[in-house]
Amino acid sequence: MSNTRRSKQGSPFRQERFASSSALRKGLLANLVAKRCEVLSSAEDRELVFFLAELSLRNGFAVHRSCNLFNQWVWDSTGKPNEAPFERVARELIEFWPERVAKRAKSARNEIAVYLPRLCLDPRIEMERASVKSFVGLIGALREYQARFQTAALSRITKTSVSEIIFEALDFALAQRGIVLVEGAYRSGKSISAQAWCQSHLGCGRYVSLSSSTDSGTFFRDIARSVGVACSLKLKAVEMRARIEETLRAQQLLLCIDEADFIWPVSTDVRAAPERVVWLMTALVNQGVAVALIGSRNFTRLQRNVEKRCPLFGLEQFHGRVRLRKTLPDSLSQDDLFAIARLLLPHADKPTQMLLVGYTLDAKGRVSALENIAKRASFFASKQNRAVCFEDVEAAMREAGYEFPDERVRSKSGPVLRRGSLAAAPPSLCNQSAPPRSRGTDLRLSSG
């Protein structure tokens, strides 16, 4: 058989030949992992396998491919520059539990890294008997590793009224199946809360943020990338859809759809039902797959538009599959804002945090305004290799266009705080007790 993968000396340069390089190796395909999970009777075993399959798609050096507010890994590590995901898992298992190593650490690391893909794909391997010679209690260590990953993911956000509602709704969706709908205002923390929940439930949930594109290829490619099945540009929408359905049905994964407004068509065709909504209902929900929809206030408006202009589609079919409908608060409380401020600036003192919260109460960007000022202030402090101080936040606010009372005629002024004086702050802020100081850690928070 002729080999066309090699080029002759002096032949034209072909850039696509680098696409098959081992440096660009991909992780495990979720639809193949789903076939392996069909022979596993224990839900815990299936969740562990899907957790490992998701880790195989990460590289640790960029943001997550679908949960873009999170890094690929939820904790930092000093690994090799091009360390493969399962090589990293094997190394960290040995670092976390060195007492389990039966032979040399290097041989144990190599053996575990080779064995993990087989554990996720080979249906002949029984989970209770899965083991390697150089590491004692592999399955038990992997379960502890999974629990540690979950705890680390949850530690990257702070508890707010929005996150509590979303977490409770997703827990209910996973337990009861059907559709769960959560609607809320923009920039209130919806996306980061949904992503944090999915990051802490990698064995049973996947997060996808829809784009505004109206073609079916982009829609299914977004979901395929999140689920972990093939999503090549050469694949047609119907091919990706079949792989998505096969994977979600096999493991009964929860599909969390952010920017859910885009499941409704912007321009309604009176002769056709909304394809994306019908697919979610018939191909997923009817087959026992839980679907969580995270949308804005526009979700209901677009839904009513379809109900009014498309008589061929009975919207009662959609309402009948919605098991829970939640509405998020229009704004976060001061306690929530203080909690976020402490998470973003853990070393800042009380006046600095109060200044940041006071600015946020008057800003249009809601939580994102708080985050932007905190990140800009952190940048100022990092240039001088010190912790964030009051003056850094003040400088960031001025740069954002905020004018303090001593710099303009105060005809209309927002919450203001000057060091040493709380007279200019809102009464509710003046009565705040000192928030507890949290220990410094490298955490990330974004708004939804």
C-alpha positions in Angstrom: 0.0 0.0 0.0 1.3 3.4 -0.9 2.0 5.9 1.8 0.8 9.4 0.9 1.7 10.9 4.3 5.3 11.6 3.4 6.5 14.4 1.1 9.4 14.2 -1.3 12.5 16.3 -0.9 11.9 19.8 -2.4 8.1 19.3 -2.6 5.8 22.4 -1.9 5.2 23.3 1.7 1.9 21.9 3.0 0.8 23.4 6.4 -1.9 20.9 7.0 0.6 18.0 7.5 1.4 19.4 11.0 -2.2 18.8 12.1 -1.4 15.1 12.7 1.4 15.9 15.1 1.4 14.1 18.4 1.7 17.5 20.1 -1.9 18.2 19.0 -3.2 14.9 20.4 -6.8 15.0 21.5 -8.6 13.4 24.4 -11.0 10.6 24.6 -14.2 10.7 22.5 -17.2 10.9 24.8 -19.4 8.7 22.5 -16.9 5.9 22.8 -16.7 6.4 26.6 -20.5 6.2 26.7 -20.4 2.8 25.1 -18.0 1.6 27.8 -20.3 3.0 30.5 -23.3 1.0 29.2 -21.9 -2.1 30.9 -21.4 -0.4 34.2 -24.3 -0.8 36.6 -23.1 1.6 39.3 -23.8 5.3 38.8 -20.6 6.2 40.8 -18.5 4.1 38.4 -20.0 5.8 35.4 -19.5 9.2 36.9 -15.8 8.4 37.6 -15.3 7.3 34.0 -16.9 10.4 32.6 -14.9 12.5 35.0 -11.7 11.0 33.7 -12.8 11.3 30.1 -13.4 15.0 30.6 -10.0 15.5 32.1 -8.4 13.8 29.1 -9.6 16.8 27.0 -7.7 19.4 29.1 -4.1 20.6 28.8 -3.7 22.9 31.8 -2.4 25.9 29.9 -5.5 27.7 28.6 -9.0 28.5 29.6 -11.5 25.7 29.4 -13.0 25.1 25.9 -16.6 25.6 27.0 -16.4 26.9 30.6 -14.4 29.9 29.5 -14.5 31.5 33.0 -12.5 28.7 34.4 -9.0 27.5 33.6 -8.5 24.1 32.2 -7.4 22.8 35.6 -8.9 24.1 38.9 -5.6 24.2 40.6 -2.1 25.3 39.6 0.7 22.7 39.2 4.3 22.6 38.3 4.2 20.0 35.6 6.1 19.6 32.3 5.2 22.1 29.6 3.6 19.6 27.3 2.4 17.1 29.9 -0.6 15.1 28.7 -3.7 15.2 30.9 -3.5 11.5 32.0 0.2 12.0 32.7 -0.7 14.9 35.0 -3.4 12.9 36.7 -0.9 10.0 37.3 1.8 12.4 38.7 -0.7 14.1 41.0 -2.0 10.8 42.3 1.5 10.0 43.4 2.1 13.4 44.8 -1.1 13.4 46.8 -0.8 9.8 48.1 2.9 8.8 48.0 2.2 6.0 50.5 0.3 4.1 47.9 3.3 3.8 45.6 4.5 0.1 45.6 7.5 0.6 43.3 9.4 3.5 42.0 7.4 6.7 41.4 8.5 6.9 37.8 7.3 3.5 36.9 4.0 4.0 38.8 3.4 7.2 36.9 4.0 5.6 33.5 1.8 2.6 34.4 -1.1 4.7 35.6 -1.0 7.1 32.6 -1.2 4.1 30.2 -3.9 2.3 32.2 -6.4 5.3 32.5 -7.4 5.4 28.8 -8.1 1.6 29.0 -10.2 2.1 32.1 -12.3 4.7 30.3 -12.8 2.6 27.1 -12.4 -1.1 27.7 -15.8 -2.7 28.6 -14.0 -5.8 29.9 -12.4 -4.1 32.8 -14.5 -4.4 36.0 -14.2 -1.3 38.2 -14.0 -3.1 41.5 -11.0 -5.2 40.2 -9.3 -2.4 38.3 -5.7 -1.9 39.5 -2.1 -1.5 38.6 0.9 -3.3 40.2 2.9 -0.2 41.1 0.1 1.8 42.9 -2.1 0.4 45.6 -5.9 1.2 45.6 -6.1 3.0 42.3 -9.9 3.3 42.1 -10.1 4.6 45.7 -7.4 7.2 44.9 -9.2 8.3 41.8 -12.5 8.8 43.7 -10.6 10.9 46.3 -9.0 12.8 43.4 -12.5 13.4 41.9 -13.7 14.8 45.3 -10.7 17.0 45.6 -11.3 18.4 42.1 -15.0 19.1 43.0 -14.0 21.0 46.2 -11.4 23.1 44.3 -13.9 24.0 41.6 -16.4 25.3 44.2 -13.8 27.3 46.0 -13.3 29.5 43.0 -16.6 31.3 43.5 -18.3 32.8 46.5 -21.7 32.1 47.8 -24.4 34.6 46.7 -28.1 34.6 46.3 -27.7 33.9 42.6 -25.4 31.0 43.0 -27.6 29.4 45.6 -30.6 29.5 43.3 -28.7 28.1 40.3 -27.0 25.4 42.4 -30.4 24.3 43.8 -32.1 24.3 40.4 -29.3 22.2 38.8 -29.4 19.7 41.6 -33.1 19.4 41.2 -32.8 19.0 37.4 -30.2 16.2 37.9 -32.5 14.4 40.3 -35.8 14.8 38.6 -34.9 15.1 34.9 -37.0 17.3 32.6 -36.3 20.9 31.9 -35.3 23.5 34.5 -35.4 27.2 33.5 -33.6 29.9 35.3 -34.1 33.5 34.2 -32.2 36.6 35.4 -30.8 40.0 34.6 -27.5 40.4 32.8 -24.2 40.6 34.6 -25.5 39.0 37.9 -23.3 36.0 38.1 -25.4 33.4 36.2 -22.6 32.0 34.0 -19.9 31.7 36.6 -22.4 29.9 39.0 -23.5 27.5 36.2 -20.0 26.8 35.2 -18.9 26.2 38.8 -21.6 23.7 39.3 -20.7 21.8 36.1 -17.0 21.9 37.0 -17.9 20.2 40.3 -20.1 17.6 38.6 -17.9 16.5 35.6 -19.2 13.0 35.9 -22.8 13.9 35.3 -23.0 17.4 33.8 -21.8 19.4 30.8 -22.0 23.2 30.3 -22.4 24.9 26.9 -22.8 28.6 26.1 -24.7 29.1 22.8 -23.6 31.6 20.2 -25.9 33.9 18.3 -25.4 32.0 15.0 -28.6 30.8 13.5 -27.3 27.8 11.5 -27.7 24.3 12.9 -24.1 23.4 12.3 -22.8 26.0 14.8 -25.5 25.0 17.3 -24.6 21.3 17.4 -20.9 22.1 17.2 -21.1 24.2 20.4 -22.8 21.3 22.2 -20.5 18.7 20.7 -17.4 20.6 21.9 -18.9 20.7 25.4 -20.0 17.1 25.5 -16.6 15.9 24.1 -17.6 14.3 20.8 -16.1 14.9 17.4 -16.9 18.5 16.2 -14.7 18.8 13.1 -15.5 21.5 10.6 -16.0 18.7 8.0 -18.8 17.0 10.0 -22.3 17.8 9.1 -24.9 18.9 11.7 -26.7 15.6 11.5 -23.5 13.6 12.2 -22.7 15.7 15.3 -26.3 15.5 16.5 -26.2 11.7 16.4 -23.0 11.6 18.5 -24.4 14.1 21.0 -27.6 12.1 21.5 -25.7 8.8 21.9 -23.5 10.3 24.6 -26.0 12.2 26.6 -28.5 9.3 26.6 -26.0 6.7 27.6 -24.8 8.4 30.7 -27.9 10.5 31.3 -25.8 13.6 31.5 -27.3 16.9 32.5 -26.9 19.4 29.7 -26.6 23.0 31.1 -27.3 25.5 28.3 -26.3 29.1 29.0 -27.4 32.0 26.8 -30.6 29.9 26.4 -32.4 32.8 24.7 -30.8 31.5 21.4 -32.9 28.3 21.4 -35.7 30.4 20.2 -35.6 31.7 16.6 -35.2 35.5 16.2 -37.4 35.5 13.1 -40.3 33.2 13.4 -41.4 31.1 10.5 -45.2 30.5 10.8 -44.8 27.3 8.7 -42.3 25.6 11.0 -41.9 24.8 14.7 -38.7 26.1 16.4 -36.2 23.3 15.6 -33.8 23.7 18.6 -36.6 23.6 21.1 -38.2 20.6 19.5 -34.9 18.8 19.4 -34.3 19.4 23.1 -37.8 18.1 24.0 -37.9 15.0 21.8 -34.3 13.9 21.4 -33.1 14.6 25.0 -35.9 15.2 27.6 -38.1 12.4 26.2 -35.1 10.1 26.5 -34.5 10.9 30.2 -31.7 13.6 29.7 -32.0 16.5 32.0 -31.7 20.0 30.4 -31.1 23.2 32.4 -31.7 26.5 30.6 -30.0 29.6 31.9 -31.4 32.7 30.2 -32.0 36.4 30.5 -35.2 38.3 30.8 -35.5 38.1 27.0 -36.2 34.3 27.2 -39.9 34.8 28.0 -40.3 37.6 25.4 -38.9 35.4 22.6 -41.0 32.4 23.8 -44.2 34.5 23.7 -43.2 35.8 20.2 -43.1 32.2 19.0 -46.3 31.3 20.7 -48.1 34.3 19.1 -46.7 33.9 15.6 -46.3 30.1 15.1 -49.7 28.4 15.4 -48.2 25.1 14.2 -46.2 24.7 17.4 -48.1 24.0 20.6 -46.1 25.7 23.4 -47.9 23.7 26.0 -45.5 20.9 25.0 -42.7 23.0 26.2 -44.4 24.1 29.4 -45.3 20.5 30.2 -41.7 19.5 30.3 -40.5 22.4 32.4 -40.3 21.0 35.9 -39.0 24.1 37.6 -38.9 27.8 36.7 -36.8 30.2 38.7 -36.4 33.9 38.5 -33.1 35.5 39.8 -33.1 38.7 41.8 -32.6 41.9 39.9 -29.6 42.9 41.8 -27.2 41.4 44.4 -27.3 42.5 48.0 -24.6 44.4 49.7 -23.6 41.2 51.6 -23.2 39.4 48.3 -21.1 42.2 46.9 -18.9 42.2 49.9 -18.4 38.5 49.6 -17.3 38.9 46.0 -15.0 41.8 46.9 -13.3 39.7 49.5 -12.9 36.9 47.0 -11.4 39.2 44.4 -9.2 41.2 46.8 -8.6 38.9 49.7 -5.7 41.0 51.2 -7.5 44.4 50.9 -8.6 46.2 54.1 -12.1 47.1 55.0 -12.1 50.7 53.6 -10.8 49.4 50.3 -13.5 46.8 50.0 -16.2 49.3 51.0 -15.0 51.7 48.3 -15.2 48.9 45.8 -18.7 47.9 46.9 -19.9 51.5 47.0 -18.8 52.0 43.4 -20.6 48.8 42.3 -23.9 49.9 43.8 -23.9 52.9 41.4 -22.3 51.2 38.3 -24.3 50.0 35.4 -22.1 46.9 34.8 -23.3 45.2 38.1 -20.9 42.4 39.1 -18.7 42.9 36.1 -18.0 46.5 37.2 -16.8 45.3 40.5 -14.6 42.7 38.8 -13.2 45.2 36.3 -12.1 47.7 39.0 -10.7 44.9 41.2 -8.6 43.5 38.3 -7.4 46.9 37.3 -6.4 47.7 40.9 -4.6 44.4 41.1 -2.7 45.2 38.0 -1.6 48.5 39.5 -0.4 46.8 42.6 1.3 43.9 40.7 3.5 46.4 38.9 4.9 47.5 42.2 5.0 44.0 43.7 2.6 44.7 46.6 -0.9 44.1 47.8 -3.8 46.1 46.6 -4.5 49.2 48.6 -7.1 51.9 48.8 -5.3 54.2 46.3 -5.2 51.5 43.6 -9.0 51.1 43.7 -9.4 54.8 43.7 -7.2 55.2 40.6 -9.1 52.4 38.8 -12.4 54.2 39.5 -11.1 57.5 38.2 -9.8 55.8 35.1 -13.3 54.3 34.6 -14.8 57.8 34.6 -15.9 58.0 38.2 -15.7 61.6 39.6 -15.3 62.0 43.4 -17.3 64.8 45.2 -14.1 66.9 45.8 -13.5 66.8 42.0 -16.8 68.1 40.8 -20.0 69.8 41.9 -22.0 67.1 43.6 -25.4 67.4 41.9 -25.7 63.7 41.3 -23.3 61.4 43.0 -23.1 57.7 43.6 -21.8 55.9 46.7 -18.4 57.4 47.7 -16.0 56.5 50.4 -12.9 58.4 51.4 -10.3 57.0 53.7 -10.9 58.1 57.3 -14.4 59.3 56.7 -17.7 57.4 56.0 -19.8 60.5 55.8 -20.0 60.4 52.0 -20.9 56.7 51.9 -24.5 55.5 51.6 -26.1 55.0 55.1 -26.4 51.2 54.5 -22.7 51.0 53.9 -21.8 53.2 56.9 -23.7 50.7 59.1 -21.9 47.7 57.7 -19.8 45.7 60.2 -16.3 44.8 59.3 -16.4 41.8 56.9 -14.1 38.9 58.0 -10.7 38.9 56.3 -10.2 35.8 54.1 -6.9 34.2 53.6 -5.2 34.9 50.3 -5.5 32.4 47.5 -5.3 32.5 43.7 -9.0 32.6 42.9 -11.0 33.8 39.8 -14.5 35.1 39.6 -16.4 36.4 36.6 -19.9 37.6 36.1 -22.6 35.9 34.0 
